[in-house]
Amino acid sequence: MKNPWLRYITLRVGLFIGFLALMLLLGFDPFFSAIIAAVVSLSISLIFFSKQREAVSEAIYRFTKNKTDKDSEAEDAAAK
């Protein structure tokens, strides 16, 4: 996958769904299963998905940098 957003979100949601399914199969209450799955998937993503988070952060930086550069060019042209 080329899009870092899509890759990171897919990993996070897949991890959550996997843990949720496991907890439900073990017979836990659905509400508590969702909470436990969210906490565990968040913890794992914070520990092991730093490379993917960094790629998403770089994509955000590039997007905002390009946007401000275009705005700056338009403002500079209007000021002349």
GROMACS elastic network, one bead per residue, 0.5 to 0.9 nm:
[ bonds ]
;  ai    aj funct       b0    kb
    1     4     6  0.73527   500
    1     6     6  0.74886   500
    1     7     6  0.63096   500
    2     5     6  0.89270   500
    2     6     6  0.82357   500
    2     7     6  0.78981   500
    3     6     6  0.54462   500
    3     7     6  0.64274   500
    3     8     6  0.88307   500
    3    56     6  0.85171   500
    3    59     6  0.87316   500
    4     7     6  0.50916   500
    4     8     6  0.60750   500
    4     9     6  0.84810   500
    4    52     6  0.67559   500
    4    53     6  0.82194   500
    4    55     6  0.58763   500
    4    56     6  0.52797   500
    4    57     6  0.89515   500
    4    59     6  0.73405   500
    5     8     6  0.53392   500
    5     9     6  0.60644   500
    5    10     6  0.83879   500
    5    52     6  0.84858   500
    5    53     6  0.86752   500
    5    55     6  0.81960   500
    5    56     6  0.56601   500
    5    59     6  0.81743   500
    6     9     6  0.52874   500
    6    10     6  0.59166   500
    6    11     6  0.85084   500
    7    10     6  0.51932   500
    7    11     6  0.61876   500
    7    12     6  0.86914   500
    7    52     6  0.75699   500
    8    11     6  0.51676   500
    8    12     6  0.61903   500
    8    13     6  0.85987   500
    8    49     6  0.80089   500
    8    52     6  0.58797   500
    8    53     6  0.69306   500
    8    55     6  0.88444   500
    8    56     6  0.75586   500
    9    12     6  0.51111   500
    9    13     6  0.59750   500
    9    14     6  0.82315   500
   10    13     6  0.52987   500
   10    14     6  0.57890   500
   10    15     6  0.83423   500
   11    14     6  0.51640   500
   11    15     6  0.60308   500
   11    16     6  0.85834   500
   11    45     6  0.83629   500
   11    49     6  0.86877   500
   12    15     6  0.51970   500
   12    16     6  0.62223   500
   12    17     6  0.86811   500
   12    41     6  0.67941   500
   12    42     6  0.77187   500
   12    45     6  0.67954   500
   13    16     6  0.50233   500
   13    17     6  0.60727   500
   13    18     6  0.84509   500
   13    41     6  0.84245   500
   14    17     6  0.51464   500
   14    18     6  0.60125   500
   14    19     6  0.86216   500
   15    18     6  0.51051   500
   15    19     6  0.62568   500
   15    20     6  0.84869   500
   15    37     6  0.82603   500
   15    38     6  0.89521   500
   15    40     6  0.87899   500
   15    41     6  0.57561   500
   15    42     6  0.89238   500
   15    44     6  0.86447   500
   15    45     6  0.85518   500
   16    19     6  0.53178   500
   16    20     6  0.59847   500
   16    21     6  0.85205   500
   16    34     6  0.82903   500
   16    37     6  0.55348   500
   16    38     6  0.60176   500
   16    39     6  0.88804   500
   16    40     6  0.79165   500
   16    41     6  0.53859   500
   16    42     6  0.82832   500
   17    21     6  0.59741   500
   17    22     6  0.84649   500
   17    34     6  0.89691   500
   17    37     6  0.76629   500
   18    21     6  0.52449   500
   18    22     6  0.62125   500
   18    23     6  0.86918   500
   18    37     6  0.81863   500
   19    23     6  0.61013   500
   19    24     6  0.85423   500
   19    33     6  0.81708   500
   19    34     6  0.85023   500
   19    36     6  0.81437   500
   19    37     6  0.50957   500
   19    38     6  0.82822   500
   19    40     6  0.77728   500
   19    41     6  0.74374   500
   20    23     6  0.51748   500
   20    24     6  0.61438   500
   20    25     6  0.85369   500
   20    30     6  0.83104   500
   20    33     6  0.58111   500
   20    34     6  0.58862   500
   20    35     6  0.87724   500
   20    36     6  0.78544   500
   20    37     6  0.51810   500
   20    38     6  0.81664   500
   21    24     6  0.51257   500
   21    25     6  0.60406   500
   21    26     6  0.85653   500
   21    33     6  0.84452   500
   21    37     6  0.88053   500
   22    25     6  0.51148   500
   22    26     6  0.62366   500
   22    27     6  0.88296   500
   22    33     6  0.86937   500
   22    37     6  0.88829   500
   23    26     6  0.50868   500
   23    27     6  0.65594   500
   23    28     6  0.57544   500
   23    29     6  0.83246   500
   23    30     6  0.81704   500
   23    32     6  0.88300   500
   23    33     6  0.54817   500
   23    34     6  0.83189   500
   23    36     6  0.82290   500
   23    37     6  0.76108   500
   24    27     6  0.50994   500
   24    28     6  0.54181   500
   24    29     6  0.71148   500
   24    30     6  0.64784   500
   24    33     6  0.64450   500
   24    34     6  0.89355   500
   25    28     6  0.75680   500
   27    30     6  0.85512   500
   27    33     6  0.89978   500
   28    31     6  0.84749   500
   28    32     6  0.69888   500
   28    33     6  0.59789   500
   29    32     6  0.54669   500
   29    33     6  0.59145   500
   29    34     6  0.86539   500
   30    34     6  0.61341   500
   30    35     6  0.86886   500
   31    34     6  0.53144   500
   31    35     6  0.64828   500
   31    36     6  0.87774   500
   32    35     6  0.50077   500
   32    36     6  0.60176   500
   32    37     6  0.83467   500
   33    36     6  0.51812   500
   33    37     6  0.59073   500
   33    38     6  0.84278   500
   34    37     6  0.50851   500
   34    38     6  0.60275   500
   34    39     6  0.86205   500
   35    38     6  0.51433   500
   35    39     6  0.62421   500
   35    40     6  0.86088   500
   36    39     6  0.51900   500
   36    40     6  0.60396   500
   36    41     6  0.84019   500
   37    40     6  0.52156   500
   37    41     6  0.58827   500
   37    42     6  0.83171   500
   38    41     6  0.52702   500
   38    42     6  0.59600   500
   38    43     6  0.84973   500
   39    42     6  0.51515   500
   39    43     6  0.61069   500
   39    44     6  0.86350   500
   40    43     6  0.50911   500
   40    44     6  0.61422   500
   40    45     6  0.85106   500
   41    44     6  0.51491   500
   41    45     6  0.60005   500
   41    46     6  0.85181   500
   42    45     6  0.51474   500
   42    46     6  0.61208   500
   42    47     6  0.86563   500
   43    46     6  0.52117   500
   43    47     6  0.62962   500
   43    48     6  0.85960   500
   44    47     6  0.51759   500
   44    48     6  0.58261   500
   44    49     6  0.75161   500
   45    48     6  0.53511   500
   45    50     6  0.74430   500
   45    53     6  0.88181   500
   46    49     6  0.60116   500
   46    50     6  0.65094   500
   46    53     6  0.86426   500
   47    50     6  0.67726   500
   48    51     6  0.79934   500
   48    52     6  0.89979   500
   49    52     6  0.53767   500
   49    53     6  0.62553   500
   49    54     6  0.86422   500
   50    54     6  0.60164   500
   50    55     6  0.86047   500
   51    54     6  0.51005   500
   51    55     6  0.63245   500
   51    56     6  0.88229   500
   52    55     6  0.50557   500
   52    56     6  0.63569   500
   52    57     6  0.86441   500
   53    56     6  0.51278   500
   53    57     6  0.61652   500
   53    58     6  0.86568   500
   54    58     6  0.61725   500
   54    59     6  0.86102   500
   55    58     6  0.50998   500
   55    59     6  0.62164   500
   55    60     6  0.87065   500
   56    59     6  0.50373   500
   56    60     6  0.62674   500
   56    61     6  0.86422   500
   57    60     6  0.51172   500
   57    61     6  0.62144   500
   57    62     6  0.86898   500
   58    62     6  0.61100   500
   58    63     6  0.85161   500
   59    62     6  0.51548   500
   59    63     6  0.61279   500
   59    64     6  0.86508   500
   60    63     6  0.51113   500
   60    64     6  0.61776   500
   60    65     6  0.84257   500
   61    64     6  0.52737   500
   61    65     6  0.58886   500
   61    66     6  0.84875   500
   62    65     6  0.50499   500
   62    66     6  0.60474   500
   62    67     6  0.84818   500
   63    66     6  0.53605   500
   63    67     6  0.62277   500
   63    68     6  0.87764   500
   64    68     6  0.61442   500
   64    69     6  0.84782   500
   65    68     6  0.52723   500
   65    69     6  0.60697   500
   65    70     6  0.87083   500
   66    69     6  0.50671   500
   66    70     6  0.63057   500
   66    71     6  0.86865   500
   67    70     6  0.53706   500
   67    71     6  0.63732   500
   67    72     6  0.86741   500
   68    72     6  0.59430   500
   68    73     6  0.85054   500
   69    72     6  0.50105   500
   69    73     6  0.61494   500
   69    74     6  0.86595   500
   70    73     6  0.51374   500
   70    74     6  0.63097   500
   70    75     6  0.86852   500
   71    74     6  0.51434   500
   71    75     6  0.61835   500
   71    76     6  0.85568   500
   72    75     6  0.50560   500
   72    76     6  0.60019   500
   72    77     6  0.84893   500
   73    76     6  0.50869   500
   73    77     6  0.61044   500
   73    78     6  0.85884   500
   74    77     6  0.51311   500
   74    78     6  0.61770   500
   74    79     6  0.86320   500
   75    78     6  0.50746   500
   75    79     6  0.61172   500
   75    80     6  0.88411   500
   76    79     6  0.51197   500
   76    80     6  0.65238   500
   77    80     6  0.55022   500
